[in-house]
Amino acid sequence: MITYDELHTQNHDITELSNILLYLFNDRSMCDTGTCCDLFYNYVQKVKDHIDLVDRNLYSKLLSHENHDIQEVARNFMSGSQEIKRIIQSYIKAWCPKKKPDTLAVANHERFVKESEEMFNLVLSRIQDETEHLYPLIKEISGDLEKAA
């Protein structure tokens, strides 16, 4: 069972980490710290866990609904999940060296901050879409205001 409170807590944690990391990343000297790297890898794990949870548990009601517009909402969110995972993987490949898996390799700080902002904004936009569109739609279909799945 997954409650909306749990989903909102996950979204809040991801949002908070996004804001903290963006603040830290703007200071070049912070990018190489162990604390910053730990926060970043915590962020990545939280995003992946949240997307996996939503993907595994929330779309079945929408996909099986008779209304094709509702089915399309589920398909769009699923497609968005794949895109976010792809972008995070590309980001990790670019900025996280395989030889030192718990570090960030920031050779071009300006580009790093720009790509980080883009990734964070994509995830934050997804969180906003979930909160404003996905959760209310599931509540409407299921009639359950506490449990999402």
N, C-alpha and C positions, 0 to 999 in steps of 0.2 A: 504494500500500500504506500502510495506517495501522496503527500498532502501539498496543497498549494503553499502552505507556510514553508515547507521544506524547499520547494522550488524557489520561492522568493528569497529564502535565506541563502541558497546557493548563488542566485543571481546577485544578491547584495555583496557576498564575499568576492565574487569575480569582479564586480564593479569597483569595489574598494581596492583590490589588488591592481586593477588597471590604472586607477588614479595614482596610487603610490608609485607603481613602476614607471609610469610616464614622467612623474616628477623626478624620480631618481635618474632615469635615463637621460634627462636633459642636462644633468651634470656629468660630464665625461668621466670625472674621477670616481664616480659611484658605479659605473658600468662594470668595472673589473672586481668589485668587492664580492666576497663570498655571500654576504647577506643579500645583496641584490640578485645574485644568481639563484640563491635558494628561493627567494620570493618569485622570481621568474618561473622556475621549474614547478613551484607550487601552483602558480597561476595556470600554466599549461595543463597540469594534471586536473585542476578543478574544472577548466573549460571542457576538457575531454570527458571527464566523468559526467558532467552535467549534460552534454550533448548525447552521450551514450544512454543516459537514464531517460532523457526525453525521447530519443529515437526508439528505444526498446519498449516504452510503456505508454506513450501518449497518442500515437497515431492510429492505432487499430480501430478505435471508435470512429475516428474521422474517415478513415479509408473504407470502412464498411457501411458508412451512411449512404442513404439512397440519393441524397442531394450531391450532384457532381461538383458544385462549387465548393462544398465542404471537403470533398475528396481532394480537390485541387489545392486547397489550403494545406492539407497534410503533405501532398507531393512537393509543394513549394518549400515547406519547412524541411523536409527530408533532403531536398536538393541543396538547400542552404547549409545544412549540416555537413554535407560532403564537401562543399566549397570551403567552409571554415576549416575543416580538418586538413584540406589540401593546402590552404594558405598557411596554417600553423606549421605544417610539415615543411613547406618551402622556406618559411622564416627560420625554423630550427636548422635546416640544412645550410642556410646562408650565414647564420650568426652563432651557431653552437658547434664548436669543433668536435669531431669524433674522438680525437686523441685525448681531449680533456672534456668529457661529457658534462661536467658540472660547472662549466664556465661559459662566458660569452666572448666571442672574438670580434671586437669592434675596431676594425681598421679605419672605417670611414664613419665617424660619429654622426655627421649630418644625415647621411643616408640611413644609418641605423635608427635614428630618432624618427625620421620620416616614415620608414617602413613599420616601426613599432606603433606609431600613431595610427597608421592605416589599419593594422591588425587589431589594435585595441578598439578602434571605432567600429570596425566590422562586428566584433563580438558584442560591443555595447548596443549596437543597432539591433542585433539579433535578440538580445535580452529585452530591449524595449518592445520589439515585435511580439515576443512571447507573452509579455505582460499585458500588452494592449489588445492583442488579437487571438493568440492561440489559447491562453488560459480561459478568457471569457467564452470563446466558442465551445471549448470542452465543457465548461460549466453549464452552458445553455443546452447542449446536447444531452449531457448526463443528468442534469438536474441536481448534481451533488456539488455543494459549494465549499466542501472541505477537502475531499479526496479527488486528486487528479486521475489516479489510476489505482 
